[in-house]
């Protein structure tokens, strides 16, 4: 691999009021093995639920075809002050487009197999949203500017004509404005959702937070679930003894989805609980001793995140297991001091009925060729995925996706 180091030396034209760190330092590419001796890496993303341990597990267990690398951002003295994970793979630009567009382009691909497929450098996380490696807003802006100036040269050296900042929360829009200034187009990805669960109990939540129609519907669903054999819940941090039972349930949910993102492995589910027991909880529901549902959740501060769900569809629809699982996870969160329930994208209808708010995630995209980038800027709004979801525009805060 060609090794590129971007140096940003102090300019003679910098005003005395400018911080030296804003114009000095360098960005280089490292492997995870090279990061092992880096003191900063041990603290990277410490303020996020998905800290550096999560990135290590993803690299070890997911997508062997991906080329995982890390941008090391160094200060003027050569110390690593931030690490930004990225990966390289062949990206299908049609992944989030409508079925009609995909069907049309699939016919064209019989003649042009790589139509709208590009080797892409993706900055962020393979499994979930991306974050900048610093909690201080000023530092975020400085590091983002350094990365924005360096990333195109690195992409060229790595043979990746397309660059994507993958699913960064809207909170980073000000810090990432420097990417738009350098020709990146920002489009929305499928948003996460957040729900206020700062209530004494689930019954109090139902009586105060949702409307009467939804409240009656939930009670009817819970009665249906209770009419059959009892359903028992257990909460564990190590899923290894049950992995052969729960993994097929995850695959059932994954395969039923219209949009496929990262496909997790058994090794991922096992390792994340063993490596991050402080943040990971597995909720497992059994009926007559058989596992019928499970959910992988993560905890950060006063937030509980519903990351991945597995359901036995022989039982799930009749017993309304999605809503049953939601109630149990939220109730557990309330009992353990959580005030927010956060959920990954898709399946927005019940989240709308629960009065969740949207948590926008942004994609920043550009081609390294200026001419092709101009065409891509025009094309991307036609390909972005959220426009095909009929439920999203019904959220009161839908405009946040584009603001």
C-alpha positions as CSV (number, residue, x, y, z in Angstrom):
1,X,0.0,0.0,0.0
2,X,1.3,3.5,-0.8
3,X,1.8,5.5,2.3
4,X,0.6,9.0,2.1
5,X,1.2,11.5,4.9
6,X,-0.6,14.9,4.7
7,X,1.4,17.6,6.5
8,X,-0.2,20.9,7.5
9,X,2.5,23.3,8.4
10,X,1.9,26.8,9.9
11,X,1.4,29.4,7.2
12,X,3.2,32.7,7.3
13,X,-0.1,34.4,6.5
14,X,-1.9,33.0,9.6
15,X,-3.1,35.8,11.8
16,X,-1.9,36.0,15.4
17,X,-5.4,35.2,16.7
18,X,-5.4,31.8,14.9
19,X,-4.7,28.7,16.8
20,X,-1.5,26.9,15.7
21,X,-3.3,23.5,16.0
22,X,-5.9,24.7,13.4
23,X,-3.2,24.9,10.7
24,X,-0.6,22.4,11.8
25,X,-0.3,18.6,12.0
26,X,-0.7,15.7,9.7
27,X,-3.0,12.8,8.7
28,X,-1.8,9.3,7.9
29,X,-3.2,5.9,7.4
30,X,-2.6,3.1,9.9
31,X,-3.8,-0.5,10.3
32,X,-5.2,-1.7,13.6
33,X,-2.0,-3.5,14.4
34,X,-0.1,-0.3,14.1
35,X,-2.6,1.3,16.5
36,X,-2.1,-1.2,19.3
37,X,0.9,0.8,20.6
38,X,-0.9,4.1,20.3
39,X,-2.0,5.4,23.8
40,X,-4.8,7.5,22.3
41,X,-6.5,4.5,20.7
42,X,-7.2,3.0,24.1
43,X,-9.3,6.1,24.9
44,X,-10.8,6.6,21.4
45,X,-14.6,7.2,21.3
46,X,-14.7,6.8,25.1
47,X,-17.8,9.0,25.2
48,X,-19.7,6.8,22.8
49,X,-21.5,3.6,23.4
50,X,-19.5,2.2,20.5
51,X,-16.0,2.9,21.7
52,X,-12.8,1.6,20.2
53,X,-13.6,-2.0,21.4
54,X,-16.6,-2.0,19.1
55,X,-14.5,-1.1,16.0
56,X,-12.0,-3.9,16.9
57,X,-14.8,-6.4,17.1
58,X,-16.3,-5.3,13.8
59,X,-13.0,-5.7,12.1
60,X,-12.5,-9.1,13.5
61,X,-16.0,-10.5,12.8
62,X,-17.6,-8.7,9.9
63,X,-17.0,-8.4,6.1
64,X,-13.6,-10.0,5.5
65,X,-13.8,-8.5,2.0
66,X,-13.5,-5.0,3.5
67,X,-10.2,-3.3,3.9
68,X,-10.3,-1.8,7.3
69,X,-7.9,1.2,8.0
70,X,-7.7,4.1,10.4
71,X,-6.8,7.8,9.9
72,X,-4.4,8.9,12.6
73,X,-4.6,12.7,13.1
74,X,-1.4,14.0,14.6
75,X,-0.6,17.3,16.1
76,X,2.5,19.5,15.2
77,X,4.6,17.4,17.7
78,X,3.6,14.1,16.1
79,X,1.3,12.9,18.8
80,X,-2.0,11.1,17.7
81,X,-4.8,13.3,18.9
82,X,-7.7,11.6,17.1
83,X,-8.4,8.4,15.2
84,X,-11.0,8.1,12.5
85,X,-11.8,4.6,11.3
86,X,-12.6,3.9,7.7
87,X,-13.0,1.0,5.3
88,X,-12.8,0.4,1.6
89,X,-15.2,-1.7,-0.4
90,X,-17.2,-1.7,-3.6
91,X,-20.3,0.4,-3.0
92,X,-23.5,-0.1,-4.9
93,X,-25.1,3.4,-5.3
94,X,-28.4,1.8,-6.0
95,X,-28.6,0.1,-2.5
96,X,-31.1,2.7,-1.1
97,X,-32.9,3.5,-4.4
98,X,-36.5,2.6,-5.3
99,X,-37.3,-0.9,-6.6
100,X,-38.2,0.7,-10.0
101,X,-34.8,2.4,-10.4
102,X,-33.0,-0.8,-9.3
103,X,-34.9,-2.9,-11.7
104,X,-34.1,-0.5,-14.6
105,X,-30.4,-0.3,-13.8
106,X,-30.1,-4.1,-13.3
107,X,-31.1,-4.4,-17.0
108,X,-28.4,-1.9,-17.9
109,X,-25.9,-3.9,-15.8
110,X,-26.2,-6.8,-18.1
111,X,-24.2,-4.7,-20.6
112,X,-22.3,-2.5,-18.1
113,X,-21.8,-4.7,-15.0
114,X,-20.2,-2.0,-12.8
115,X,-22.8,0.7,-13.5
116,X,-23.1,2.8,-10.4
117,X,-20.7,0.6,-8.5
118,X,-17.5,2.2,-7.3
119,X,-14.6,1.4,-5.0
120,X,-15.4,3.6,-2.1
121,X,-13.5,4.9,0.9
122,X,-16.1,5.1,3.7
123,X,-15.3,7.0,6.9
124,X,-17.2,5.8,9.9
125,X,-18.5,2.5,11.2
126,X,-19.5,-0.6,9.2
127,X,-22.2,-1.4,11.8
128,X,-24.1,1.7,12.7
129,X,-23.6,5.5,12.7
130,X,-20.3,7.3,12.5
131,X,-18.8,9.7,15.1
132,X,-15.8,12.0,15.3
133,X,-13.2,11.0,17.9
134,X,-13.5,13.8,20.3
135,X,-16.2,15.2,22.6
136,X,-14.9,18.8,22.5
137,X,-16.7,20.8,19.7
138,X,-13.7,23.0,18.9
139,X,-11.4,19.9,18.6
140,X,-14.0,18.3,16.3
141,X,-13.9,21.2,13.9
142,X,-10.1,21.3,13.8
143,X,-9.8,17.5,13.2
144,X,-12.6,17.6,10.6
145,X,-10.8,20.3,8.7
146,X,-7.6,18.4,8.7
147,X,-9.3,15.3,7.5
148,X,-11.3,17.1,4.8
149,X,-8.0,18.5,3.4
150,X,-6.3,15.1,3.4
151,X,-9.0,12.5,2.6
152,X,-9.0,13.0,-1.2
153,X,-5.3,12.4,-1.6
154,X,-5.6,9.3,0.6
155,X,-8.5,8.1,-1.5
156,X,-6.5,8.5,-4.7
157,X,-3.6,6.6,-3.2
158,X,-5.9,3.8,-2.1
159,X,-7.6,3.5,-5.5
160,X,-11.0,4.7,-4.2
161,X,-12.6,7.3,-6.5
162,X,-15.5,7.8,-4.2
163,X,-15.5,9.1,-0.6
164,X,-18.4,8.8,1.8
165,X,-18.7,10.1,5.4
166,X,-21.1,7.4,6.5
167,X,-24.1,8.2,8.6
168,X,-22.9,10.9,10.9
169,X,-25.6,12.3,13.3
170,X,-26.9,15.8,12.5
171,X,-25.1,17.1,15.7
172,X,-21.9,17.1,13.6
173,X,-23.3,19.3,10.8
174,X,-21.5,22.4,11.9
175,X,-18.2,20.5,12.3
176,X,-18.5,18.7,9.0
177,X,-19.4,21.8,7.0
178,X,-15.8,21.8,5.9
179,X,-16.6,18.7,3.8
180,X,-19.4,20.5,2.0
181,X,-17.0,23.4,1.4
182,X,-14.8,20.9,-0.4
183,X,-17.4,19.6,-2.8
184,X,-19.1,16.9,-0.7
185,X,-22.9,16.5,-1.1
186,X,-24.9,15.9,2.0
187,X,-27.9,13.6,1.8
188,X,-30.0,11.9,4.5
189,X,-29.6,8.3,5.4
190,X,-32.3,6.3,7.2
191,X,-32.6,8.1,10.6
192,X,-32.5,6.6,14.0
193,X,-35.3,7.5,16.4
194,X,-35.4,8.6,20.1
195,X,-38.2,8.2,22.6
196,X,-38.5,9.9,26.0
197,X,-39.0,7.1,28.5
198,X,-38.5,9.2,31.6
199,X,-41.5,7.7,33.4
200,X,-42.0,5.7,36.6
201,X,-43.4,2.7,34.7
202,X,-44.6,1.5,31.3
203,X,-48.2,2.0,32.4
204,X,-47.5,5.7,33.2
205,X,-45.8,6.0,29.8
206,X,-48.8,4.6,28.0
207,X,-51.2,6.8,29.9
208,X,-49.2,10.1,29.4
209,X,-47.2,9.7,26.3
210,X,-49.3,8.1,23.6
211,X,-52.9,8.7,22.4
212,X,-55.9,6.7,23.3
213,X,-56.1,4.7,20.1
214,X,-52.6,3.5,20.3
215,X,-53.0,2.8,24.0
216,X,-56.0,0.6,23.3
217,X,-54.2,-1.2,20.5
218,X,-51.2,-2.0,22.8
219,X,-53.4,-3.4,25.5
220,X,-55.2,-5.6,23.1
221,X,-51.8,-6.9,21.7
222,X,-50.5,-7.6,25.3
223,X,-53.7,-9.5,26.1
224,X,-53.2,-11.6,22.9
225,X,-49.7,-12.3,24.0
226,X,-50.8,-13.3,27.5
227,X,-53.5,-15.7,26.2
228,X,-50.9,-18.3,25.1
229,X,-48.3,-20.1,27.0
230,X,-46.3,-17.8,29.4
231,X,-43.4,-15.9,27.9
232,X,-40.4,-15.6,30.1
233,X,-37.7,-12.9,29.9
234,X,-34.0,-13.2,30.8
235,X,-31.4,-10.4,30.5
236,X,-27.8,-11.5,30.0
237,X,-24.4,-10.1,29.0
238,X,-23.0,-13.3,27.3
239,X,-25.1,-14.8,24.5
240,X,-22.5,-17.6,23.7
241,X,-24.5,-20.4,25.3
242,X,-27.6,-19.5,23.2
243,X,-26.0,-18.3,20.0
244,X,-27.2,-21.3,17.9
245,X,-30.8,-20.6,19.1
246,X,-30.9,-16.8,18.7
247,X,-28.9,-16.3,15.5
248,X,-31.5,-17.9,13.2
249,X,-34.0,-15.5,14.6
250,X,-31.8,-12.6,13.7
251,X,-31.5,-13.9,10.2
252,X,-35.3,-14.2,9.9
253,X,-35.7,-10.5,10.6
254,X,-32.7,-9.6,8.4
255,X,-34.0,-11.5,5.4
256,X,-37.5,-10.1,5.7
257,X,-36.2,-6.5,5.4
258,X,-36.6,-4.6,2.1
259,X,-33.3,-2.9,2.8
260,X,-30.2,-4.9,3.7
261,X,-27.3,-3.3,5.5
262,X,-24.5,-5.0,7.4
263,X,-25.1,-8.7,8.0
264,X,-23.8,-9.7,11.4
265,X,-22.2,-13.0,12.2
266,X,-22.4,-15.4,15.1
267,X,-18.9,-14.3,16.1
268,X,-20.0,-10.6,16.3
269,X,-22.9,-11.4,18.7
270,X,-20.7,-13.5,20.9
271,X,-17.7,-11.2,21.1
272,X,-19.5,-7.9,21.6
273,X,-21.1,-9.2,24.8
274,X,-17.9,-10.7,26.1
275,X,-15.7,-7.7,25.3
276,X,-18.2,-5.0,26.3
277,X,-20.3,-6.3,29.3
278,X,-20.5,-2.8,30.7
279,X,-22.5,-1.7,27.7
280,X,-24.2,-4.7,26.2
281,X,-27.4,-6.5,27.3
282,X,-29.1,-9.3,25.5
283,X,-32.9,-9.7,26.1
284,X,-34.1,-13.2,25.5
285,X,-37.7,-14.3,25.5
286,X,-38.7,-18.0,25.9
287,X,-41.9,-19.9,25.6
288,X,-42.0,-23.4,26.9
289,X,-38.2,-23.2,27.2
290,X,-37.7,-22.4,23.5
291,X,-36.2,-19.0,22.5
292,X,-38.8,-17.1,20.5
293,X,-37.2,-13.6,20.4
294,X,-34.1,-11.7,21.4
295,X,-32.8,-8.2,21.3
296,X,-29.2,-6.9,21.4
297,X,-29.2,-3.5,23.3
298,X,-26.5,-1.1,24.3
299,X,-26.4,1.4,27.2
300,X,-24.7,4.8,27.3
301,X,-25.4,7.1,30.1
302,X,-29.2,7.5,30.4
303,X,-29.9,6.0,27.0
304,X,-30.7,2.5,26.0
305,X,-30.3,1.6,22.3
306,X,-32.3,-1.2,20.6
307,X,-29.6,-2.3,18.1
308,X,-30.7,-5.6,16.6
309,X,-33.8,-7.8,16.9
310,X,-34.5,-11.5,16.3
311,X,-38.0,-13.0,16.1
312,X,-39.5,-16.4,15.6
313,X,-42.2,-15.6,13.0
314,X,-44.1,-18.8,13.8
315,X,-45.0,-16.9,17.0
316,X,-44.2,-13.3,16.4
317,X,-47.2,-12.1,14.4
318,X,-49.9,-13.8,16.5
319,X,-48.3,-12.9,19.8
320,X,-47.2,-9.4,18.7
321,X,-43.7,-10.1,19.8
322,X,-42.3,-6.8,18.4
323,X,-44.5,-4.8,20.8
324,X,-44.0,-7.3,23.6
325,X,-40.3,-7.0,23.3
326,X,-40.5,-3.2,23.1
327,X,-42.5,-3.0,26.4
328,X,-40.0,-5.3,28.2
329,X,-36.9,-3.4,27.0
330,X,-38.4,0.0,27.8
331,X,-39.6,-1.2,31.2
332,X,-36.1,-2.6,32.0
333,X,-34.6,0.7,30.9
334,X,-36.9,2.7,33.2
335,X,-36.0,0.5,36.1
336,X,-32.3,1.1,35.5
337,X,-32.4,4.9,35.2
338,X,-32.7,5.2,31.4
339,X,-34.5,8.3,30.1
340,X,-34.3,7.7,26.4
341,X,-34.9,4.7,24.2
342,X,-33.0,4.9,20.9
343,X,-33.7,2.7,17.9
344,X,-32.0,2.0,14.6
345,X,-33.6,2.9,11.3
346,X,-36.5,1.3,9.4
347,X,-39.9,0.0,10.7
348,X,-41.0,3.6,11.3
349,X,-44.7,3.1,11.7
350,X,-44.8,1.8,15.3
351,X,-42.1,4.4,16.2
352,X,-44.4,7.1,14.9
353,X,-47.3,5.8,16.9
354,X,-45.1,5.8,20.0
355,X,-44.4,9.5,19.2
356,X,-40.6,9.0,18.8
357,X,-38.6,11.8,17.4
358,X,-36.2,11.4,14.5
359,X,-32.5,11.3,15.0
360,X,-31.1,12.3,11.5
361,X,-28.0,10.6,10.1
362,X,-26.2,12.2,7.2
363,X,-24.1,10.9,4.3
364,X,-21.4,13.2,2.8
365,X,-20.4,12.0,-0.6
366,X,-18.0,13.1,-3.3
367,X,-16.1,11.8,-6.3
368,X,-12.5,12.6,-6.5
369,X,-12.9,13.6,-10.2
370,X,-14.4,17.1,-10.3
371,X,-16.5,16.5,-13.5
372,X,-17.9,13.2,-12.2
373,X,-18.5,14.8,-8.8
374,X,-20.7,17.5,-10.5
375,X,-22.8,14.7,-12.1
376,X,-22.9,12.9,-8.8
377,X,-24.2,16.0,-7.0
378,X,-27.1,16.0,-9.3
379,X,-27.7,12.3,-9.1
380,X,-27.5,11.7,-5.4
381,X,-30.8,13.3,-4.4
382,X,-32.5,10.9,-6.8
383,X,-30.8,7.9,-5.2
384,X,-31.0,8.7,-1.5
385,X,-33.1,6.1,0.4
386,X,-35.4,8.1,2.7
387,X,-37.6,9.5,-0.1
388,X,-39.1,6.0,-0.7
389,X,-40.3,5.5,2.9
390,X,-44.0,6.6,3.1
391,X,-44.0,6.9,6.9
392,X,-41.1,9.2,7.4
393,X,-42.8,12.4,6.0
394,X,-45.5,11.9,8.7
395,X,-43.1,12.6,11.5
396,X,-43.6,16.1,12.8
397,X,-39.8,16.7,12.7
398,X,-39.2,15.2,9.2
399,X,-37.8,18.5,8.0
400,X,-34.7,17.9,10.2
401,X,-33.5,15.3,7.7
402,X,-32.7,18.1,5.1
403,X,-32.3,21.2,7.3
